[in-house]
Amino acid sequence: MEFRTYSVSQRGKEPLLKFIVDALEGEGCRILHASPSNKAPFRITFETSAGERLGVVVYAFLANSKLTKNRPEDEHRFQVKYGPDEKKLHHLWQDPYLLYTTLFCGIDPERGIFVGADPVLHSPTRFFISIEFKRHHVEAIQETGWHSWEREHRADDDKPVEVLVGGTAKNFLRYIRFEREAMGEEQGHRQLLAEKLAERTSPRLIQTVTGTADLSPSPQRLHALAREFELGESQVLDLIASARRLKMAVRGWVAEEHLVGKLRQVPGITDCERVDEEGSPDVRLRFEGSRLIHVECKNVLRQTAAGNVPRLDFQRTRASKGDPCSRYYSPDDFDVVAACLHAVTEKWEFRYVLPGQLAPHARCPGKLANNVRVGDGWKEDIRTVLREVA
């Protein structure tokens, strides 16, 4: 394992490391290794009561509600800072082998809670930044033990939408499992996953059932990939479910696969296929003999606007260096925008619009606004949109 470590105050970080270790031991885990508290991030390996061995790399910071001048009285926060403020970007390490799970969180030992931010979204980060949340979020965590929400920003703040999760000490193992599952997810599905995880009384385990009736498909129906691997179809799915790298790769394509499947059933659409090219729109097709039409697929956020209207955070995660406006899309980047509503409706359904019908960005000429409501103007039948393109 190679990642950058920082010398930190043992006195300041010891309560954070103790919170983590005590939380895991409280859930019946056996600590196999814990790095010293004067080195950050913490590296901890442990064995669960079921015999499962896990490891975490934890970028942990003290969370509190200390009153700060010109800040709201009900504000809690944790400051992301190791060492001096160097004005440099620091990458949050992710295990290329996916054996360790990276956590990026604030811990409030006094209140017995933690608040986790998305380590993928925050990498790279500057030291220092402050991540704020409200008193009512803390109260929800203490009342329910597990809570998720969209981080609040100013109305004119164009930062990407971010979903935070929080929990009490007894849910720290749940938090680790959550970040294993949520790595690389878009924020709408990150929040949906957090809510679903809250409904589980215990983590779902992949089990292989033996000694039951043979429900395997006939050799004629067996998928070619399963035949190539010499595994049953259910075994292939179990393999994907149990291997984080495989599941991540598949999950990122699911919305696009559903979109392509639906579009291929639309009368008049031909040559419909996914585009597997960096920086390219997700799907291309022809409609009633037209030129190639490019469709960009975007997942909505879990939290809706007034009137239960779905929302899109319509921007790239990061801008190119020196051009903050490059984060935003232009009307000519693609022909059609498809909004996948799954994070709200939990159904693979879509709404469509021409990018030229979206509002322009207030500060970046030639770019589209990032705060998008999937309401009036969005069509359920893509043909009404394609006819305007073709």
Stockholm file with secondary structure:
# STOCKHOLM 1.0

chainA/1-390         MEFRTYSVSQRGKEPLLKFIVDALEGEGCRILHASPSNKAPFRITFETSAGERLGVVVYAFLANSKLTKNRPEDEHRFQVKYGPDEKKLHHLWQDPYLLYTTLFCGIDPERGIFVGADPVLHSPTRFFISIEFKRHHVEAIQETGWHSWEREHRADDDKPVEVLVGGTAKNFLRYIRFEREAMGEEQGHRQLLAEKLAERTSPRLIQTVTGTADLSPSPQRLHALAREFELGESQVLDLIASARRLKMAVRGWVAEEHLVGKLRQVPGITDCERVDEEGSPDVRLRFEGSRLIHVECKNVLRQTAAGNVPRLDFQRTRASKGDPCSRYYSPDDFDVVAACLHAVTEKWEFRYVLPGQLAPHARCPGKLANNVRVGDGWKEDIRTVLREVA
#=GR chainA/1-390 SS CCCCCEECCHHHHHHHHHHHHHHHHHTTCEEEEECCTTEESEEEEEECTTSCEEEEEEEEEEEECCCCTTSCTTEEEEEECCSSCCSCEECCCCCTTSCEEEEEEEEETTTTEEEEECTTTTCSEESSEEEEEEHHHHHHHHHHSEEEEECCCCTTCCSCCCEEEEEEGGGHHHHHHHHHHHTTCCHHHHHHHHHHHHTCSSCCCCCCCCSSCCCCCCTTTSCHHHHHHTSCHHHHHHHHHHCHHHHHHHHHHHHHHHHHHHHTTSTTEEEEEECCCTTSCSEEEEETTCSCEEEEEEECCSSCBTTTBCEEECSCSSCBTTBGGGGSCCTTSCSEEEEECHHHHSSCCEEEECGGGSCBCSSSTTCBCSEEECCTTCBSSHHHHHHHHC
#=GC SS_cons         CCCCCEECCHHHHHHHHHHHHHHHHHTTCEEEEECCTTEESEEEEEECTTSCEEEEEEEEEEEECCCCTTSCTTEEEEEECCSSCCSCEECCCCCTTSCEEEEEEEEETTTTEEEEECTTTTCSEESSEEEEEEHHHHHHHHHHSEEEEECCCCTTCCSCCCEEEEEEGGGHHHHHHHHHHHTTCCHHHHHHHHHHHHTCSSCCCCCCCCSSCCCCCCTTTSCHHHHHHTSCHHHHHHHHHHCHHHHHHHHHHHHHHHHHHHHTTSTTEEEEEECCCTTSCSEEEEETTCSCEEEEEEECCSSCBTTTBCEEECSCSSCBTTBGGGGSCCTTSCSEEEEECHHHHSSCCEEEECGGGSCBCSSSTTCBCSEEECCTTCBSSHHHHHHHHC
//
